[in-house]
Amino acid sequence: MAPSPTDPHARRLKEVASQVKKLRGWVASDPSKADPLVDALNELTALRLVAHRHVEAAPDAQDALTRANRLVAEHGAVGPFTPVDDGVRFVTATAHLACAQTGAGNAAPGAQLAQAATGWMTLLPHVDLVPHLGPRTATWLLMAQASGAAASGDLASANAFADASLARAREGGLSSGDEAPVLVDAVRLAADLRWSAGIVGDAVRFSREAVVASAAVAAPVLRDDARVADAWTQRVLPPWIASHRDLADRLRGAGDPEAAVAQRRHFAEQLTVHAARLGDPARAGLATTLADLAWDLLALDRPDEALDAAGRAAEVAGELTAGEAVAGEHLAVQFAAVAALARTLLARGEPSEAAEALGSLQERYSSLRSPAGFDAALAVAAAVHADASRALGDQPASERSLQEFHALVAGLRAASPASALVADVPDLTYARDRARGVPTRSPLPSPGWSELSDAASLAAATRSPLPEPEPVVVRRPVSAPVPPPAPVAAPAHPDAPSVAPEPIVAREPVVAREPIAAREPVVAPEPVVAPEPVVAAGPVVSEPIAPEPVVEQPLESVRAAFAAAKASGDRQQVLAAATALVAALRPLAETEPGNHGAALVAALEEWGDAKFRAGDWWGSRAPKKEAKQLARTLGL
């Protein structure tokens, strides 16, 4: 196997984080370090935002904004004496905080920050700051405003801002290099907003572009035969997987369900190839892709094909659940896979099996103390359970599940300010969209909008003929010590962001591309730990099931290990020990069925129970079925 490639993003992130730590220690005794500290904080925040680590980026974004505000305040009220470089630092930090807020799910506050930043720039009569902003900063400011408008239900303004953000990303050369994920985000946002507005043709076109752009970002990970760091795969695979999901959704919405099925099948094959090497992100994407494929096949009345897809999805989800480092980290994947499997079993006339699958899912959810954030997934499961109970003739149970379903969906709709746009969308469709994290297509007439003006679209950020100034590395010393800044007056702009710890007086940005002071020696990154190989998911296995190969051990030691695992109560240990016990007993039962056959039957039952408790309800069926067949053969 080739040597593991190095993640340049992770290396740079570590370097900048180290530099920020040093500058924070120096700035208390050396005021000249204030400028490079803000620059370093801005770069550190940007690196995290590019990686979609929005929650982690927020504290440093807030710190950068606070410090940038102080730099501006050193020169008095915002106006002709506000330095350009300090103004750029301030606007950049505000854009980063707006992006972090939006990415963390707070679209309205993020949009308010972005609007306040653009309004703040108009307070500088001596300079137009926009040409000095980098294309990345301008793109994030516009994306934040687009997301805020969409969250409020204003799809016309949202699409106008999304178009402007995409223009800035394209014109700013963000199609390659370290900032290429910003272009992916801009294209995906434009596709989502076109879909929400019911403009399906544009949504398909943008979704195809997003697939190509995200594949280019993920290419170093996908084309290399070596293992790569988990952090790298977790950064580049989710946008790639989501782009393929969105394209299939929009092909189906455009009236071509066969194309959607073909798209999902092809992508599932790609993920299967990469799953063993790229680990959990690829396997989670495979499980959700197969679950979506099962729903599409059911809509085409092809339940047998749907069962194959849903069964594989449930198997992969079970493997993920059994190997969780943190209990419940793959619960969303399990919800998607088991709900698709239950729906498929119901379509095939197996309501009792469907109800059993949903029962195992509910047991798993309850064992995790019913974590928050799964209302949409619970609503989908409740709807399927209502149908299964009705098919079994249990009308009271069906009514209870329906009541739960409608209550959950009502809560989801009430929590969305833009719910009026999708009021006529069927409840199950709406719940599935929310559970999958995709926008819902509005059935209302598509809105119209005009292209934003050059000023509103920050066009000068990517079209200005003016050369960008050199990055300011060190603040020039002053002839006399600078006294502590006086308390800053309340913001002059009505939309000034309220999140900055200190009131924001008119400020101004810098052309600096968020430069960093002379860097300290680069600290070598820690070696990348390669993830353990994972067995690629395959079609539903037929009996008898061959457990994973294990090192041969004396039977008594294997039994002792199984007993110890059961006593520990650790589900993963019990599953591994049960697998080893079946592997040890199977050859002995073949040669001496009279002496070891009954023990193998019991071990298969234990193996099935262990799979069930680990969350793999579908995978637990085969060992139990094999145990019953073997018991009949042996006359037990």
Beta strands, then each sheet from edge to edge (+ up, - down):
end
